[in-house]
Amino acid sequence: MLTFARPDGSVGQQHPLRVLADDGRELLGWLPAGTPIVSSRLADGRRMRDAPLAERFTLPRVRTRDAWWTRSTLRLVDDAAWASVWWFFDAAGVFTDWYVNLEIPLGRDDRGPVRIDGVLDLVVGADRRWAWKDEDEADEAVRAGRLTAGQLRRLRAEGERYAALAEAGAFPFDGTWTDFRPEPAWPAPELPDDLLRGL
């Protein structure tokens, strides 16, 4: 389970993973498209991105049942890193690109790693060309008090570190796991019943 907490300590999202490896410090997990997750929406039912930028981090949110609606992902979560790396695969199971989800690590609870989403992210194409994602949203998160300026500087530095790895073709951008294929018989990861109560 990968948990995304909010800065106030409340839980924003929870993504169940099929754990492929976990040494207590670094976890490799699989999240196929369509897997049930716990997500957050604005209290009026809209997704966060449906609100104007200036309101995205100030309007109240509620937890809700959802599904991982994007492409399937293989995720590498290092407890010490300010990011997790996601390998994206299309509906046919073909690797498409990497996503560096910049995050603030908070250690682990009894379910697995706990992080605060850093808003700013890095997209790395299969050709290893990279680009920032959501820079405007990250700046707004600082203005709204969702992130501190110091945290955003640290997140950006982590993104720059991964960008350099991508440019060098170094791990995790060296082709490792781009040929990953899940076992056809694997069921989708499940959310524990206690997480769904009240949702």
C-alpha positions in Angstrom: 0.0 0.0 0.0 1.3 3.5 -0.9 -0.3 6.2 1.2 -0.3 9.9 0.3 -0.9 12.1 3.4 -1.7 15.7 3.5 0.5 18.2 5.3 -2.0 18.2 8.2 -1.5 14.4 8.7 -4.9 13.4 7.2 -4.9 10.8 4.4 -5.5 12.0 0.9 -5.0 8.9 -1.3 -4.2 5.2 -0.8 -3.0 3.0 -3.7 -2.8 -0.8 -3.1 0.1 -2.4 -4.8 1.1 -6.0 -5.7 4.4 -6.0 -3.9 7.1 -7.6 -6.1 10.1 -6.8 -3.8 10.5 -5.0 -0.5 13.7 -5.0 1.6 12.2 -2.6 4.2 13.7 0.4 2.6 12.9 0.1 -1.1 9.6 -1.2 -2.4 8.8 -2.3 -6.0 5.1 -2.6 -6.6 2.6 -3.1 -9.5 -0.6 -1.0 -9.9 -2.7 -2.0 -12.9 -5.2 0.3 -14.5 -8.6 0.0 -13.0 -7.5 -1.0 -9.5 -9.7 0.4 -6.8 -8.0 3.2 -4.8 -9.0 5.7 -2.2 -8.8 9.1 -3.7 -9.7 12.7 -2.9 -12.1 15.0 -4.5 -13.3 18.5 -3.8 -16.1 18.5 -1.3 -18.5 19.6 -4.1 -17.6 16.4 -6.1 -15.2 17.9 -8.6 -11.7 16.6 -9.2 -9.0 19.0 -8.0 -8.0 19.9 -11.6 -11.6 21.0 -12.3 -11.2 24.0 -10.0 -9.4 27.2 -11.0 -5.7 27.1 -10.1 -6.0 29.7 -7.4 -8.6 27.5 -5.5 -7.1 24.0 -5.9 -5.3 24.1 -2.6 -7.8 26.1 -0.5 -11.1 24.3 -1.1 -12.1 21.5 1.2 -11.5 17.9 0.1 -13.1 14.6 0.9 -11.9 11.0 0.6 -13.7 8.9 -1.9 -13.7 5.5 -3.7 -12.1 5.7 -7.1 -10.1 3.6 -9.5 -6.6 4.0 -10.9 -7.8 5.4 -14.2 -4.5 6.1 -16.0 -2.1 3.5 -17.4 -0.7 0.6 -15.4 2.4 1.4 -13.4 5.3 -0.3 -11.9 6.5 1.8 -9.0 9.8 2.0 -7.2 9.6 3.7 -3.8 12.8 4.4 -1.9 12.0 5.4 1.7 14.9 7.9 1.7 14.2 9.5 -1.7 12.0 12.6 -2.3 10.4 10.9 -5.3 9.1 7.6 -6.5 9.7 6.4 -10.1 6.8 5.0 -12.1 7.1 2.9 -15.3 4.0 3.4 -17.4 2.6 0.7 -19.7 -0.2 1.1 -22.2 -3.3 -1.2 -22.5 -1.3 -3.7 -24.5 1.3 -3.9 -21.8 4.0 -2.0 -23.7 6.3 0.4 -21.8 5.6 4.1 -22.8 7.5 6.4 -20.4 8.7 7.1 -16.9 7.1 9.4 -14.4 9.1 10.8 -11.5 6.5 11.6 -8.8 8.2 14.1 -6.5 7.2 13.4 -2.9 8.1 14.2 0.7 8.9 10.9 2.5 7.3 10.4 5.9 8.5 6.8 6.6 6.2 3.9 6.8 3.1 2.8 8.7 1.9 -0.8 9.1 0.6 -0.8 5.5 3.7 0.6 3.7 5.4 3.9 2.6 3.7 7.1 3.5 4.4 10.3 1.4 3.2 13.8 0.8 2.7 14.4 -2.9 5.1 17.1 -4.0 2.8 18.5 -6.7 5.7 19.2 -9.1 6.7 16.1 -11.2 9.0 15.1 -14.0 8.0 13.2 -17.1 10.7 11.2 -18.9 9.9 9.9 -22.4 11.1 6.5 -23.7 13.8 8.5 -25.5 14.9 9.9 -22.1 13.9 13.4 -23.0 12.4 15.0 -19.9 10.1 17.8 -18.9 8.7 19.3 -15.8 5.0 18.8 -15.1 2.7 21.1 -13.0 5.2 23.9 -12.2 2.4 26.4 -12.0 0.5 24.1 -9.6 3.5 23.7 -7.4 4.0 27.5 -7.2 0.3 27.8 -6.3 0.7 25.1 -3.6 3.4 27.3 -2.0 1.3 30.4 -2.1 -1.6 28.5 -0.5 0.6 27.1 2.2 0.3 23.5 1.0 4.1 23.3 0.5 6.8 25.5 1.9 9.3 27.3 -0.4 12.0 25.2 1.1 10.2 21.9 0.4 9.6 23.0 -3.2 13.4 23.8 -3.6 14.2 20.3 -2.3 11.7 18.7 -4.6 13.0 20.6 -7.6 16.6 19.6 -6.7 15.4 15.9 -6.5 13.8 16.4 -9.9 17.0 17.8 -11.3 18.9 14.8 -10.0 16.6 12.4 -11.8 16.8 14.5 -14.9 20.5 14.1 -14.9 20.1 10.4 -14.5 17.8 10.3 -17.5 20.2 12.3 -19.7 22.9 9.8 -18.8 20.7 6.8 -19.4 21.5 5.6 -15.9 19.2 3.6 -13.6 16.3 3.8 -13.3 16.3 5.1 -16.9 18.6 2.4 -18.3 15.9 0.1 -19.6 15.5 -1.9 -16.4 12.0 -3.3 -16.1 10.8 -1.7 -19.4 10.1 -5.3 -20.5 8.1 -6.0 -17.4 5.0 -8.1 -17.9 2.6 -9.0 -15.0 1.5 -12.6 -14.6 -1.8 -13.0 -16.4 -3.3 -14.8 -13.4 -2.5 -12.0 -10.9 -5.7 -10.5 -9.5 -5.9 -6.7 -9.1 -4.6 -5.4 -5.7 -7.4 -4.9 -3.2 -8.1 -2.2 -0.7 -8.6 -3.5 2.9 -12.2 -3.3 4.0 -11.5 -1.0 6.8 -10.3 1.7 4.4 -13.6 1.6 2.6 -15.8 2.2 5.6 -17.7 5.4 5.3 -16.7 6.0 1.7 
